[in-house]
Amino acid sequence: MFEGIFTAIVTPFKDGKIEETVFATLIERQISAGISGIVPVGTTGESATLTYEEHYRVIEIAISIVNGRVPVIAGVGSNSTAETCRNMQVAKRLGANGVLVITPYYNKPPQEGLYQHYMNVAQSADLPVILYNVFGRTGINIEPVTVARLAATCSNIVGIKEANGDMKRVNEIVRLCSDDFTVLSGDDSSNLPIYALGGKGAISVTSNVVPDRVVRLWHAWNDGDILKARKEHYDLWSLNQILFVETNPIPVKAALALMGLTQEDCRLPLSQIGTDNRQKIVTVLRSMNLL
């Protein structure tokens, strides 16, 4: 259902407020570069520090600006099943094309709890659901057998964003699930290896900075030009690495600010990037002729 490069877009702030005009400009830049879709209020969009009103407003703006040109997959996950269901229902009402649902963080449910959580969420609104697995953020994995169980049981659970960089997990998910279940990379350094294992695209952080380049890598692979895809992979390697030199989205916001595209502001407890790491980002951006 969802295939290609989807940008996990940042939420721009200035003086603590969402910069709606800048957000619209960032979205237009993504669409112009050929992105397959926009993912607002995920981890990169700082959903954890938005109020409910802000969270829903960011989804609303994204849907309005996109205006049907590409899918909008809204981040709706939380560590509460009831809250996640409510967020999904709001996303449906606002007109989202799908939702991204992170594994519940902090309370560490067992696999049966994860299964029941996702089944309740998926049944709460008629929207395609993409599971989101990122152990480093949540302290828990949804195991491949649970992913396969959900995919087989619930028709609107259509894919997973796999952000651990663990190729064994990706291999097992692809092996256990049907061909119409979509595995998307959630770790830009792993995009090409995940494509090679059967992944159908990525939910990308790096595409905030160079959407055209991330799209180009995907198209090269999808067109069967393996040598070009490999070259693009390694050409993006330094940028993919430096954008995670501190907690996401601190580095990507610093990069976008250096490029004059938005303010660097993150919501506390995230802070501005350290001086040494800022210089490393400058060096990488200059090497790619982005400054």
N, C-alpha and C positions, 0 to 999 in steps of 0.2 A: 504493500500500500504506500509506504513512504520510502523513497529511494533517492540517494544523492547526498548533497551537502546541506545540512541545516545548521544555521548559525545560532549558537547559544549566546544570544546578544546581551551586551552589558546594559545596565540601567544607569544612564548618566545623571549625576547630581551636581548641584551648585548651591552652596550655602545650605545644605541639608535638604533641599527640595529637588524633586524630579524635574529635569530639564526636558519638557515635552517636545519642544521644537528641535532640540539636538537629537533626541531619540528618533524623531521622524526622519531627520537627515541621515542618521546611521542606517535606518531601515532601507531608505531609498538607495543608499550606496550598496547595500547588500544585494538588493534585487537587480540593480544595474549590472552587477558582477556575475549574475547567473546563478545565484544561490537557489537551492530547491525549496527552502522553507526557513521560517524564523521561529526560534524557540525563546520566548520571553520568560522572565521570572524563574529561571533555573538557578543552579548554583552560581553561574557567571553573572546572572542578573540580580544577585544579592537578595534573593527571596526571603532569606532567614531574618533580615532586618527591616523588611517592609511591613507596614501596617496592612491589615486586610484591605482597607480602602485603596491604599497605594498599589497593592498587589493586583487588585482587580482593575484599577485604572491603567496600569502598564499593559495588561492583556487587552483592554479595550482600545488603547491607542494603537497597539501593534495591529490588531484586526482592522481598525479603521484605515491606517496608512497602507497596509498591504492591499486591502480592498479586493481580495480574491485572487490576486496575481500569483501567489504561492501559498501553500498551507502554513497556518500558524498553529504550532504545537505548544500549548501553555503548560508551564510548570505548575503543578497543583499539589505535590506531595507534602506530607508532614509526618510526625510520629504519632498522630491520632487518626484512626480510621474515620471517625465521624467528621473531623475537620477536613480530611482529604476528600471525602464524599461531597461535602458542602462546596469546597473549592471547585471540584469537577462539575458540579451542577451550575455554578456561576459561569465557569468557562463555556459550558454548553449554551447557556443563555446569551452570553456575549458573542457567540459565533465562532469559537475556536474549532479548528478542524481535527484536533486530537489533543491528548494530554500526555505529559511526561510525569511519571510517578516514582519518586525516589523511595528506596527501602526505608522503613521507619527507623529513625536514628534514636540513639540514647537508650530506649527501652529494650532493644535487642530481642525481638520476638524469635521463637523457634520457627522451623520451616513450616509447620502446620499453621502457626500464627500468621506468617507471611502469606501463605496460600489463602487463608480466610480473609486477610486484609485486602488483598488484591481482588478477590472475588467480590467482596462487598463494594469496593470502589468501582470496579468494572460494571457492576449491575446498577450503580446509582445514577447513571446517565448514559444515553446512547451516543458514546463517543469512542473512537479508537484509543486504546491505552498502550503506551510504550513504557515498559518497566525500566527502572534506572538503577543500575548496580554500581556502587562506588564505595568499596570497603573503607578507604582512607577517610571518607567523610562520615560514615555511619557506624563503622565498627561491626558490620554484619554483611554477609553475602547471601543473596538468594541463589541457592544451589541449582545447577543445570537441570536436575531431575524435577525440581519444583517449577522452574521456568517451563519445562516441557509439559508438566501436568496442567499448569495454568493455560498454556497455549492450546492444549487439546480439549480443555473443559470449557473455555470461555471464548467465544468467537470474536469479541471486540478487544481482546488482548492480542495485539498484532505484532509486537516487537520488543526489543530490549536495547537500551543504551548500555554498552559494556565498557566501563571506564577504569578497569583495574589494570589494563595492560597485560593480562594473563591469557596467553594464547591457548593454554590447555582448557580453560573455561570456555573460550569462544569455540574451540573445536567441539567440545561436548555439547554445547547449546545447539550449534548447527547440526551436529550428528543426530541429536535426539528430537529436534523439532522438524516440522514439515517445511517444504521449500517456500511456502507462502508466509512463513514467520520471518520477520526482518530483524537481523542483527546489525546494529549501528555502532561504530566506534565512538567511544567517549573520551579517548586519549589520543590526541593528534599524532604523537610519535608512533602510535600503533596503527594508524589508519591503513597503510598499505598492507602490513601483515594480516590485518583483519579482513581486508578485501580478498586477499588470497585464500583465506579460509572459508569464504562464502558470505562475508559481510556485504551489505548493500548500500553503504555510505557511512556518514559520520554526523554526529552532533558536535560541532567544532568550536573551540575557543579561538584557535589561530585564524579562522576565517573572519573574525572581527577586524583583524589587521590587514590580511591579504586574501580577501574572499576569492578573487580571480585565480590566485595560485592554488588554493585548496580545491577549487572546482576543477582546475586544469588537471591536477593529479587524479581526481576521481574519473574524469572523462578519459584520460589516457588509459587507465586501468580498464574501464568499462568498454573501451574501444579495442582492447586487446593489444595495445602498444606497451608492452611490459617494460621495455628499455626506457621509454619516455617517462612512464610512471615511476620507475626506480630513480631516474634522475631528479624528477620533481620531489620525490620523497627526501632525497638527501639534500637538495637545495633548500628545503624547508626545515631541515633537522635542527639547525642552530636556533631558529626562531621558535620552533616547537618546544625546545628545551628551556629557553630563557623565559618563556611565558609562564613557566611553572617554577621559577627560581624562588618565588615566595608564594604565599597562598593566593590561589585564584579567587577574585579577579584583580588583585593588586597589580601584578605585572602587565596584564593586558590593558588596564586603564592607564597605566603609566605610558605604555607604547602609544596608545591612541592620543593621549595628551601631547606627547612629543611630536606627533604627526599633525597636531592642530585640529583634531576631530572632536574632542570633548574635554571636559575637565577631568582631573585625576581623582577627584573626590570619591572615597569609599565611605560607607557607613561604619562607624565604630561598632564592634571592636577591631575591624580591619583598619589599618593605618596606611599612610603613604609608604611607598617603597624606599628601602634604604639607599643611601648615597652610592655605595659600591655597586649594588645591583642595578641602580638606574643607569650607571655608566656602562654596565654590561649590555643593557638593552639598547642604549645609544649605539654602541659598537656594532651590534647585530643589525639594527635598522639601517645604519650607514652602509654596512657591507651589502645590503639588499637594495640600496638606492631608494630607501624609503624616507630618508632625511636629506 
